[in-house]
């Protein structure tokens, strides 16, 4: 072994150790570099990814929200509900037929009166004086007529004796006839003033209820109904009538004698039976409706004239049709349509064939399936193929149950 061999061995060992140290340091640096790059990527990418996700979510949340409803299969009979207004079977306004002052009124609003009952009296001093004068004129006319008749009798004897001419006799006869006609005129004037004086009494023409009084004692009233308010308004309310306009599509189903149910909001727990008494027999070309009159008894007085009412007819129904609310139908230039929503919340416009208009609902003869949800109250902004958010319309039954549920007391 030479003197340089240990030195070479140490040199070799040092080189090997340096290489190991060098390789170890490079691995840690590479790992650290990768870790820094990953952190920088996370810091820059994650916020951007979250921003993009938030933007996409906000764009998706801008989808229009629609309320969907389900079509219904009709029952054995469909209800046709129409609005109407109750009216008295008879109603009249009573005006003065003579000029004068109100002496007194005997009845007020709400009073029940009988036919021929005295409602008020009018004082007419001018008519009374004119009547007295007319009666005096009759007395005068009688005297003149008697004198003319006696004169004519004497002239008949004179003309028979040929003492006077026929011309003079004819003049006397004409004068007698004129006096007799004047007497009839005077009597007719007395009759007219007596009738006019009879209008001093305001009489009820039929039994009913006074629904308006527009006079007080001492008021000046004038004859006629031009610009004057009526003295009284009288209504017979033991029977009421209701006029409804039936759409043309149901006009063939309405006939005299048919029964209907009348309901008013003020009496929700009671309904009233009415009957169709007559129809106009012709469709109004402006509204395409049939004017129909119904009558219902009102002896108990529960209903008042002028009340808003709903008249419900029970009409035979085709079980092959579907019923949807009328506000779900869109009328377009190319025909009626409704909007349905598929399983992916995408809107589709469906052309439909309409049947009868039942008031709050309409019949659909074809164009939609019973299982498809229908958009309620669609707007013009909704387009075919648009994606929407769905809100189910609560049923009336659930609303009533929620309103009837008692509130819990706070502890």
Beta strands, then each sheet from edge to edge (+ up, - down):
strand 1: 65-70
strand 2: 72-73
strand 3: 77-94
strand 4: 100-105
strand 5: 112-113
strand 6: 118-123
strand 7: 201-203
strand 8: 208-213
strand 9: 220-221
strand 10: 232-247
strand 11: 259-263
strand 12: 272-284
strand 13: 289-297
strand 14: 308-316
strand 15: 322-325
strand 16: 330-332
strand 17: 335-341
strand 18: 347-351
strand 19: 353-357
strand 20: 361-366
strand 21: 373-376
strand 22: 389-392
sheet 1: 16+ 17- 21+ 1- 22-
sheet 2: 2+ 15- 20+ 19-
sheet 3: 5+ 8- 10+ 3- 14+ 11- 12+ 13-
sheet 4: 7+ 6- 4+ 9-
sheet 5: 16+ 17- 18+
end
